[in-house]
Amino acid sequence: MIPPDLRGRRDRDPFWVAVNAAFNGIQRVRSLRDPAPPRVRPVDRTMRLTVLEVREEAEDVAAVRLGAADGRALPGWQPGCHLDVLLPSGRRRQYSLCGDPADRRTYRIAVRRLPAGGGGSVEMHGLREGASLAVQGPRNAFPFLAHDRYLFLAGGIGITPILPMVTAAERFGADWRLVYTGRTRASLPFLDELPAGRVTVRTDDEHGVPSAADLLGDVPGDVPGGTAVYCCGPAPMIDAVRAAVGEDATLHYERFAPSPIVGGKPFEVELGRSGRVLAVPADRSALDVIRDVLPDVAYSCRQGFCGTCRTGVRAGDVDDRALSDQGDATMLTCVSRATGGRITLDL
């Protein structure tokens, strides 16, 4: 037994003193270290849906209705939302939801067949009732905001995001009108679903190609904040409307094709896996040039929001350099450009 000291206290056992000191030292070292970040596990939000119906809505336009095989309720959505559709071929495409947001059992999308396109529309037109599709979303890149007065402009298949907006505006009792354009009446889907009385249909074969003035009417001279303009259609239509709408009106638009490249500078892309070097001219995107030699490279929206074409950057700098979950540099090849002479991609 360890004898007590003069004050009646026992001496501390040297062994336990050493153990306690070692333990405290380990704790201090641990406290100086940065805490390990929590492990982030990616969440797979992919849904497997069944094709319930494929219906011809207009010339070369098919409406596809999707639902869960067990009939369960689907995630809710708002006008302007779209679905990411993962096709059996591996292609990923975005299609606007054009049904009724109150219907929680089915989603409806519509696709115009483009034989000279990237193949996604042709594949969608080949779907049959009972087929299974993987989808993600809904996501909203074209939000519909509350307003007292609306002007809706739709060109052809551009009616798909506009249709639920028109329905919502009608239900809200808002002041609205729609100008719906296309080549012919036979090419315009969902004509029979539009409320009567506030819709102007203009077709090229009957009225000629409309000008911005034909589409906008008196909106450019509207009172400040008076009219919200929602426009979806071909690029020339959107560009003309953008140029004509004054600052007093609020313009919202969505493209189905990439906008032209303005002020671009040429650069080079080196494909890291093969070492091949491609020249990207000032008026083309890196994606377009890469597709010339790698036609199966993944892409979808070509406008920089879906992320399908995001590619690792091995060397060089780009104008929207971002980091992946692993901390590696990436770029969107559909819209991003190199800030220097050459970049090397993980392709």
GUDRENTOR-508205 format. One record per residue (C-alpha): residue number from 1; x, y, z. Coordinates in nm, 4 decimals, m for minus. Each point is the difference from the previous one (the first is absolute). Example, Ala and Ser with C-alpha at 12.3 -4.5 7.8 and 13.67 -1.06 7.14 Angstrom:
BEGIN
<num=1	u=1.2300	v=m0.4500	w=0.7800>
<num=2	u=0.1370	v=0.3440	w=m0.0660>
***
This chain:
BEGIN
<num=1	u=0.0000	v=0.0000	w=0.0000>
<num=2	u=0.1216	v=0.3503	w=m0.0836>
<num=3	u=0.0427	v=0.1969	w=0.3284>
<num=4	u=m0.1789	v=0.3336	w=0.0391>
<num=5	u=0.1980	v=0.3246	w=m0.0036>
<num=6	u=0.0253	v=0.2369	w=0.2966>
<num=7	u=m0.3448	v=0.1458	w=m0.0830>
<num=8	u=m0.1615	v=m0.3398	w=0.0042>
<num=9	u=m0.0190	v=m0.0303	w=m0.3825>
<num=10	u=0.1226	v=m0.3080	w=m0.1759>
<num=11	u=0.2722	v=0.0292	w=m0.2652>
<num=12	u=m0.1273	v=m0.0408	w=m0.3571>
<num=13	u=0.0895	v=m0.3284	w=m0.1618>
<num=14	u=0.2629	v=0.0738	w=m0.2682>
<num=15	u=m0.1550	v=m0.2562	w=m0.2350>
<num=16	u=m0.3444	v=0.1650	w=m0.0015>
<num=17	u=0.1589	v=0.3436	w=m0.0227>
<num=18	u=0.1691	v=m0.1107	w=m0.3204>
<num=19	u=m0.3172	v=m0.1568	w=m0.1368>
<num=20	u=m0.2023	v=0.3146	w=0.0739>
<num=21	u=0.2624	v=0.2239	w=m0.1635>
<num=22	u=0.0078	v=m0.2178	w=m0.3107>
<num=23	u=m0.3789	v=0.0008	w=m0.0253>
<num=24	u=m0.0184	v=0.3797	w=0.0382>
<num=25	u=0.2678	v=0.0429	w=m0.2643>
<num=26	u=m0.1902	v=m0.2122	w=m0.2483>
<num=27	u=m0.3171	v=0.2001	w=0.0636>
<num=28	u=0.1841	v=0.3291	w=m0.0548>
<num=29	u=0.1439	v=m0.1236	w=m0.3303>
<num=30	u=m0.3447	v=m0.1121	w=m0.1139>
<num=31	u=m0.1514	v=0.3350	w=0.0920>
<num=32	u=0.2554	v=0.1787	w=m0.2222>
<num=33	u=m0.0913	v=m0.2022	w=m0.3045>
<num=34	u=m0.2724	v=0.1211	w=m0.2354>
<num=35	u=m0.3112	v=m0.2066	w=0.0558>
<num=36	u=m0.0517	v=m0.2519	w=m0.2758>
<num=37	u=m0.2736	v=0.1208	w=m0.2357>
<num=38	u=m0.3116	v=m0.2133	w=0.0046>
<num=39	u=m0.0128	v=m0.2486	w=m0.2796>
<num=40	u=m0.2360	v=0.1219	w=m0.2690>
<num=41	u=m0.1899	v=m0.2743	w=m0.1723>
<num=42	u=m0.1604	v=0.0916	w=m0.3301>
<num=43	u=m0.3777	v=m0.0330	w=0.0004>
<num=44	u=m0.1417	v=m0.1743	w=m0.3020>
<num=45	u=m0.3264	v=0.1769	w=m0.0824>
<num=46	u=m0.0679	v=m0.2062	w=m0.3098>
<num=47	u=m0.3550	v=m0.1289	w=m0.0370>
<num=48	u=m0.1008	v=m0.2911	w=m0.2166>
<num=49	u=m0.3295	v=0.0855	w=m0.1713>
<num=50	u=m0.2214	v=m0.1838	w=m0.2459>
<num=51	u=m0.1260	v=0.1351	w=m0.3308>
<num=52	u=m0.3779	v=0.0066	w=0.0453>
<num=53	u=m0.0905	v=0.1590	w=m0.3324>
<num=54	u=0.1607	v=0.1258	w=m0.3208>
<num=55	u=m0.2286	v=0.2277	w=m0.1973>
<num=56	u=0.0498	v=0.1968	w=m0.3209>
<num=57	u=m0.0798	v=0.3637	w=0.0812>
<num=58	u=0.1035	v=0.1650	w=m0.3273>
<num=59	u=0.2202	v=m0.0641	w=m0.3027>
<num=60	u=0.3189	v=m0.1629	w=0.1321>
<num=61	u=m0.1002	v=0.0732	w=0.3612>
<num=62	u=m0.0628	v=m0.2831	w=0.2459>
<num=63	u=m0.1356	v=0.0506	w=0.3518>
<num=64	u=0.1322	v=m0.2576	w=0.2475>
<num=65	u=m0.1776	v=m0.0589	w=0.3301>
<num=66	u=0.2056	v=m0.1601	w=0.2783>
<num=67	u=m0.0932	v=m0.1461	w=0.3367>
<num=68	u=0.1258	v=m0.2293	w=0.2724>
<num=69	u=m0.0628	v=m0.3695	w=m0.0603>
<num=70	u=m0.1675	v=m0.0301	w=0.3418>
<num=71	u=m0.2063	v=0.3170	w=m0.0463>
<num=72	u=0.1685	v=0.1872	w=0.2857>
<num=73	u=m0.0029	v=0.3805	w=0.0179>
<num=74	u=0.2819	v=0.1761	w=m0.1853>
<num=75	u=0.2027	v=0.3008	w=0.1211>
<num=76	u=m0.1901	v=0.3253	w=m0.0460>
<num=77	u=0.0939	v=0.2617	w=m0.2566>
<num=78	u=m0.0777	v=0.3549	w=m0.1085>
<num=79	u=m0.0490	v=0.1554	w=m0.3465>
<num=80	u=0.3368	v=0.0318	w=m0.1706>
<num=81	u=0.1405	v=m0.3253	w=0.1421>
<num=82	u=0.1629	v=m0.2651	w=m0.2157>
<num=83	u=0.1057	v=m0.3623	w=0.0323>
<num=84	u=0.3429	v=m0.1411	w=m0.0735>
<num=85	u=m0.0665	v=m0.3153	w=m0.2012>
<num=86	u=0.2730	v=m0.2662	w=m0.0063>
<num=87	u=m0.0596	v=m0.1900	w=m0.3214>
<num=88	u=0.0932	v=m0.3672	w=m0.0448>
<num=89	u=0.2745	v=0.1038	w=m0.2450>
<num=90	u=0.1725	v=0.1989	w=0.2741>
<num=91	u=m0.1137	v=0.3355	w=m0.1353>
<num=92	u=m0.1322	v=0.2541	w=0.2505>
<num=93	u=m0.2631	v=0.2500	w=m0.1112>
<num=94	u=m0.2115	v=0.2676	w=0.1699>
<num=95	u=m0.3718	v=0.0309	w=m0.0772>
<num=96	u=m0.2408	v=0.2551	w=0.1466>
<num=97	u=m0.2919	v=m0.1314	w=0.2009>
<num=98	u=m0.3172	v=0.1012	w=m0.1819>
<num=99	u=m0.2725	v=m0.1726	w=0.1992>
<num=100	u=m0.1915	v=0.1113	w=0.3081>
<num=101	u=0.2069	v=0.0598	w=0.3176>
<num=102	u=m0.3047	v=m0.1090	w=0.2023>
<num=103	u=0.0311	v=m0.3493	w=m0.1498>
<num=104	u=0.2441	v=m0.1741	w=0.2361>
<num=105	u=m0.0284	v=m0.3394	w=m0.1687>
<num=106	u=0.1334	v=0.0761	w=m0.3480>
<num=107	u=0.2468	v=0.2216	w=m0.1820>
<num=108	u=m0.0533	v=0.1109	w=m0.3599>
<num=109	u=0.2721	v=0.1144	w=m0.2381>
<num=110	u=m0.0087	v=0.0666	w=m0.3739>
<num=111	u=0.2781	v=m0.0532	w=m0.2523>
<num=112	u=0.0371	v=0.1263	w=m0.3550>
<num=113	u=0.1744	v=m0.2515	w=m0.2247>
<num=114	u=0.3220	v=0.1400	w=m0.1481>
<num=115	u=0.1535	v=m0.2574	w=m0.2355>
<num=116	u=0.3108	v=0.2165	w=m0.0496>
<num=117	u=0.0471	v=0.0624	w=0.3732>
<num=118	u=0.2084	v=m0.1837	w=0.2561>
<num=119	u=m0.2193	v=m0.3124	w=0.0018>
<num=120	u=m0.1864	v=0.0585	w=0.3253>
<num=121	u=m0.3288	v=0.1079	w=m0.1576>
<num=122	u=0.0011	v=m0.2944	w=m0.2402>
<num=123	u=0.0593	v=m0.2362	w=0.2911>
<num=124	u=m0.2829	v=0.1595	w=0.1986>
<num=125	u=m0.2378	v=m0.0430	w=m0.2946>
<num=126	u=0.0844	v=m0.3700	w=m0.0030>
<num=127	u=m0.1336	v=m0.0528	w=0.3532>
<num=128	u=m0.3049	v=m0.2181	w=0.0467>
<num=129	u=m0.2510	v=m0.0443	w=0.2791>
<num=130	u=0.1463	v=m0.2094	w=0.2818>
<num=131	u=0.3603	v=0.1047	w=m0.0607>
<num=132	u=0.2079	v=0.0952	w=0.3024>
<num=133	u=0.1880	v=0.3305	w=0.0210>
<num=134	u=0.2384	v=0.1414	w=0.2580>
<num=135	u=m0.0638	v=0.3664	w=0.0805>
<num=136	u=0.1335	v=0.2589	w=0.2411>
<num=137	u=m0.1715	v=0.3111	w=0.1290>
<num=138	u=m0.2217	v=0.1871	w=m0.0356>
<num=139	u=0.2298	v=0.3027	w=m0.0164>
<num=140	u=m0.0883	v=0.3589	w=m0.0801>
<num=141	u=0.2214	v=0.2177	w=m0.2199>
<num=142	u=m0.2937	v=0.2123	w=m0.1239>
<num=143	u=m0.1939	v=0.1039	w=0.3132>
<num=144	u=m0.3491	v=0.1459	w=m0.0307>
<num=145	u=m0.0377	v=0.2992	w=0.2314>
<num=146	u=m0.3175	v=0.1633	w=0.1258>
<num=147	u=m0.0989	v=0.3105	w=m0.1951>
<num=148	u=m0.3127	v=0.1986	w=m0.0847>
<num=149	u=0.0404	v=m0.0115	w=m0.3775>
<num=150	u=0.1742	v=m0.2439	w=m0.2359>
<num=151	u=0.0869	v=m0.0269	w=m0.3658>
<num=152	u=0.0876	v=m0.3566	w=m0.1012>
<num=153	u=0.1904	v=m0.0592	w=m0.3246>
<num=154	u=0.0381	v=m0.3585	w=m0.1226>
<num=155	u=0.1617	v=m0.1232	w=m0.3183>
<num=156	u=m0.0871	v=m0.3559	w=m0.1015>
<num=157	u=0.1141	v=m0.2519	w=0.2609>
<num=158	u=0.0763	v=0.3013	w=0.2215>
<num=159	u=m0.3614	v=m0.0289	w=0.1148>
<num=160	u=0.0994	v=m0.2805	w=0.2399>
<num=161	u=0.1231	v=0.2151	w=0.2932>
<num=162	u=m0.2457	v=0.2779	w=m0.0878>
<num=163	u=m0.3160	v=m0.2136	w=0.0112>
<num=164	u=0.0029	v=m0.0604	w=0.3799>
<num=165	u=0.0745	v=0.3705	w=0.0501>
<num=166	u=m0.3032	v=0.0986	w=m0.2060>
<num=167	u=m0.2157	v=m0.2408	w=0.1997>
<num=168	u=0.1316	v=0.1399	w=0.3282>
<num=169	u=m0.0553	v=0.3612	w=m0.1085>
<num=170	u=m0.3573	v=m0.0868	w=m0.0969>
<num=171	u=m0.0635	v=m0.1648	w=0.3372>
<num=172	u=0.1496	v=0.2974	w=0.1873>
<num=173	u=m0.2227	v=0.2426	w=m0.1867>
<num=174	u=0.2996	v=0.1913	w=m0.1380>
<num=175	u=m0.0166	v=0.2131	w=m0.3136>
<num=176	u=0.1801	v=m0.1972	w=m0.2691>
<num=177	u=0.0221	v=m0.0667	w=m0.3705>
<num=178	u=0.1920	v=m0.2496	w=m0.2123>
<num=179	u=0.1506	v=0.0328	w=m0.3461>
<num=180	u=0.0639	v=m0.3492	w=m0.1384>
<num=181	u=0.2056	v=m0.0301	w=m0.3193>
<num=182	u=0.1128	v=m0.2801	w=m0.2284>
<num=183	u=0.0375	v=m0.1127	w=m0.3579>
<num=184	u=m0.3557	v=m0.1290	w=m0.0375>
<num=185	u=m0.2951	v=m0.0710	w=0.2280>
<num=186	u=0.0625	v=m0.3709	w=m0.0450>
<num=187	u=0.3458	v=0.0438	w=0.1554>
<num=188	u=m0.1306	v=0.1648	w=0.3199>
<num=189	u=m0.0624	v=m0.2392	w=0.2925>
<num=190	u=m0.2647	v=0.0493	w=0.2704>
<num=191	u=m0.2092	v=0.2524	w=m0.1915>
<num=192	u=m0.3152	v=m0.1652	w=0.1340>
<num=193	u=0.1148	v=0.0462	w=0.3630>
<num=194	u=0.0459	v=0.3771	w=m0.0124>
<num=195	u=m0.2692	v=0.2188	w=0.1579>
<num=196	u=m0.2044	v=0.1842	w=m0.2598>
<num=197	u=m0.0111	v=0.3750	w=m0.0425>
<num=198	u=0.3530	v=0.1074	w=0.0902>
<num=199	u=0.2078	v=m0.2031	w=m0.2443>
<num=200	u=0.1322	v=0.1311	w=m0.3308>
<num=201	u=0.1256	v=m0.2686	w=m0.2375>
<num=202	u=0.2394	v=0.1175	w=m0.2719>
<num=203	u=0.1325	v=m0.2486	w=m0.2536>
<num=204	u=0.2648	v=0.0663	w=m0.2614>
<num=205	u=m0.2081	v=m0.1404	w=m0.2840>
<num=206	u=m0.2974	v=0.2274	w=0.0806>
<num=207	u=0.1558	v=0.3157	w=0.1453>
<num=208	u=0.3699	v=m0.0145	w=m0.0845>
<num=209	u=0.2866	v=m0.0112	w=0.2489>
<num=210	u=m0.0946	v=0.2348	w=0.2872>
<num=211	u=0.2152	v=0.2961	w=0.0948>
<num=212	u=0.0712	v=0.1020	w=0.3586>
<num=213	u=m0.2670	v=0.2698	w=m0.0365>
<num=214	u=m0.2532	v=m0.2635	w=m0.1058>
<num=215	u=0.0806	v=m0.2035	w=0.3082>
<num=216	u=0.0294	v=0.2733	w=0.2601>
<num=217	u=m0.2717	v=0.2444	w=m0.1018>
<num=218	u=0.0044	v=0.2919	w=0.2416>
<num=219	u=0.2221	v=m0.1656	w=0.2624>
<num=220	u=0.3160	v=0.2069	w=m0.0762>
<num=221	u=m0.1933	v=0.3146	w=0.0940>
<num=222	u=m0.1666	v=m0.1584	w=0.3008>
<num=223	u=m0.0050	v=0.1665	w=0.3396>
<num=224	u=0.3001	v=m0.0867	w=0.2197>
<num=225	u=m0.0330	v=m0.3491	w=0.1423>
<num=226	u=m0.3333	v=m0.0388	w=m0.1780>
<num=227	u=0.0419	v=m0.3221	w=m0.1990>
<num=228	u=0.2072	v=m0.3120	w=0.0575>
<num=229	u=0.1005	v=m0.1536	w=m0.3335>
<num=230	u=0.0650	v=m0.3749	w=m0.0100>
<num=231	u=0.1510	v=m0.1227	w=m0.3254>
<num=232	u=0.1073	v=m0.3433	w=m0.1205>
<num=233	u=0.0766	v=m0.0960	w=m0.3567>
<num=234	u=0.2681	v=0.0002	w=m0.2703>
<num=235	u=0.3107	v=0.2139	w=0.0453>
<num=236	u=m0.0912	v=0.2682	w=m0.2626>
<num=237	u=m0.3322	v=0.0583	w=0.1723>
<num=238	u=0.1582	v=0.0383	w=0.3430>
<num=239	u=0.2775	v=0.2259	w=m0.1298>
<num=240	u=m0.2506	v=0.2293	w=m0.1743>
<num=241	u=m0.2146	v=0.0249	w=0.3135>
<num=242	u=0.3003	v=0.0694	w=0.2209>
<num=243	u=0.1092	v=0.2824	w=m0.2284>
<num=244	u=m0.3472	v=0.1569	w=m0.0107>
<num=245	u=m0.1169	v=m0.0260	w=0.3605>
<num=246	u=0.0647	v=0.3217	w=0.1891>
<num=247	u=0.1318	v=0.0339	w=0.3514>
<num=248	u=m0.3527	v=0.0627	w=0.1282>
<num=249	u=m0.1074	v=m0.3595	w=m0.0677>
<num=250	u=0.1247	v=m0.3131	w=0.1724>
<num=251	u=0.1220	v=m0.2681	w=m0.2418>
<num=252	u=0.0427	v=m0.3686	w=0.0857>
<num=253	u=0.1045	v=m0.2442	w=m0.2697>
<num=254	u=0.1214	v=m0.3541	w=m0.0553>
<num=255	u=0.1876	v=m0.1308	w=m0.3015>
<num=256	u=m0.0245	v=m0.3436	w=m0.1565>
<num=257	u=0.3261	v=0.0593	w=m0.1870>
<num=258	u=0.3298	v=0.1591	w=0.1027>
<num=259	u=0.0412	v=0.3715	w=m0.0460>
<num=260	u=0.2578	v=0.1147	w=m0.2571>
<num=261	u=0.3538	v=0.0573	w=0.1259>
<num=262	u=0.0819	v=0.3715	w=0.0069>
<num=263	u=0.3468	v=0.1330	w=0.0699>
<num=264	u=0.1593	v=m0.3423	w=0.0292>
<num=265	u=0.3735	v=m0.0541	w=m0.0417>
<num=266	u=0.1600	v=m0.3043	w=m0.1646>
<num=267	u=0.1849	v=m0.2522	w=0.2143>
<num=268	u=0.1184	v=m0.3610	w=m0.0068>
<num=269	u=m0.1330	v=m0.3069	w=0.1762>
<num=270	u=0.2274	v=m0.2971	w=0.0614>
<num=271	u=m0.1785	v=m0.3296	w=0.0584>
<num=272	u=0.1896	v=m0.1403	w=0.2958>
<num=273	u=m0.0593	v=m0.3669	w=m0.0782>
<num=274	u=0.1198	v=0.0082	w=m0.3592>
<num=275	u=0.2173	v=0.3123	w=m0.0095>
<num=276	u=m0.1897	v=0.1304	w=m0.2997>
<num=277	u=m0.0137	v=0.3800	w=m0.0254>
<num=278	u=m0.3123	v=0.1696	w=m0.1374>
<num=279	u=m0.0317	v=0.3608	w=m0.1114>
<num=280	u=m0.3095	v=0.1782	w=0.1342>
<num=281	u=m0.0842	v=0.3044	w=m0.2158>
<num=282	u=m0.1452	v=0.3198	w=0.1410>
<num=283	u=m0.3562	v=m0.0798	w=m0.1093>
<num=284	u=m0.0248	v=m0.3636	w=0.1180>
<num=285	u=m0.0159	v=m0.1643	w=0.3408>
<num=286	u=0.2475	v=m0.2546	w=0.1294>
<num=287	u=m0.2848	v=m0.2527	w=0.0104>
<num=288	u=m0.0797	v=0.0436	w=m0.3696>
<num=289	u=0.3630	v=m0.0518	w=m0.0990>
<num=290	u=0.0414	v=m0.2985	w=0.2325>
<num=291	u=m0.3149	v=m0.1619	w=m0.1426>
<num=292	u=0.1582	v=0.0081	w=m0.3462>
<num=293	u=0.2513	v=m0.2632	w=0.1176>
<num=294	u=m0.1873	v=m0.1498	w=0.2997>
<num=295	u=m0.3647	v=m0.0127	w=m0.1139>
<num=296	u=m0.1074	v=m0.2008	w=0.3056>
<num=297	u=0.1231	v=0.2558	w=0.2555>
<num=298	u=m0.2732	v=0.0795	w=0.2544>
<num=299	u=m0.1930	v=0.3260	w=m0.0319>
<num=300	u=m0.3564	v=0.1273	w=0.0194>
<num=301	u=m0.1164	v=0.3608	w=0.0454>
<num=302	u=0.3022	v=0.1711	w=m0.1664>
<num=303	u=m0.0798	v=0.3088	w=0.2078>
<num=304	u=0.2038	v=m0.0590	w=0.3129>
<num=305	u=m0.2657	v=m0.0935	w=0.2555>
<num=306	u=m0.0480	v=m0.3782	w=m0.0093>
<num=307	u=0.3620	v=m0.0989	w=0.0734>
<num=308	u=m0.0021	v=m0.3055	w=m0.2294>
<num=309	u=0.3104	v=0.1084	w=m0.1945>
<num=310	u=0.2056	v=0.0934	w=0.3076>
<num=311	u=0.3520	v=m0.1316	w=m0.0613>
<num=312	u=0.3166	v=m0.0172	w=0.2067>
<num=313	u=0.2776	v=0.2499	w=m0.0788>
<num=314	u=0.3487	v=m0.1486	w=0.0238>
<num=315	u=0.1901	v=0.3143	w=m0.0967>
<num=316	u=m0.0723	v=0.3606	w=m0.0963>
<num=317	u=m0.2535	v=0.2562	w=0.1157>
<num=318	u=m0.3628	v=0.0483	w=m0.1015>
<num=319	u=m0.2405	v=0.2857	w=0.0583>
<num=320	u=m0.2325	v=m0.1900	w=0.2346>
<num=321	u=0.2468	v=m0.2267	w=0.1762>
<num=322	u=m0.1896	v=m0.1990	w=0.2612>
<num=323	u=0.0819	v=m0.2886	w=0.2324>
<num=324	u=m0.1508	v=m0.3441	w=0.0053>
<num=325	u=m0.0938	v=m0.1816	w=0.3214>
<num=326	u=0.3520	v=m0.1427	w=m0.0021>
<num=327	u=0.1597	v=0.3441	w=m0.0292>
<num=328	u=0.1049	v=m0.0347	w=m0.3650>
<num=329	u=m0.0356	v=0.2886	w=m0.2463>
<num=330	u=m0.2860	v=m0.0352	w=m0.2505>
<num=331	u=m0.1645	v=0.1978	w=m0.2808>
<num=332	u=m0.3239	v=0.0029	w=m0.1964>
<num=333	u=0.1154	v=m0.0640	w=m0.3551>
<num=334	u=m0.3231	v=0.1359	w=m0.1501>
<num=335	u=0.0529	v=0.3575	w=0.1231>
<num=336	u=0.3407	v=0.0316	w=0.1691>
<num=337	u=0.3094	v=0.1175	w=m0.1826>
<num=338	u=0.3700	v=m0.0045	w=0.0762>
<num=339	u=0.1562	v=0.3181	w=0.1336>
<num=340	u=0.3346	v=m0.0989	w=m0.1473>
<num=341	u=0.1205	v=m0.1659	w=m0.3159>
<num=342	u=m0.0633	v=m0.3668	w=0.0880>
<num=343	u=m0.1788	v=m0.2157	w=0.2523>
<num=344	u=0.0310	v=m0.3741	w=0.0557>
<num=345	u=m0.3219	v=m0.1861	w=0.0762>
<num=346	u=m0.0673	v=m0.3383	w=0.1527>
<num=347	u=m0.1416	v=m0.1425	w=m0.3258>
***
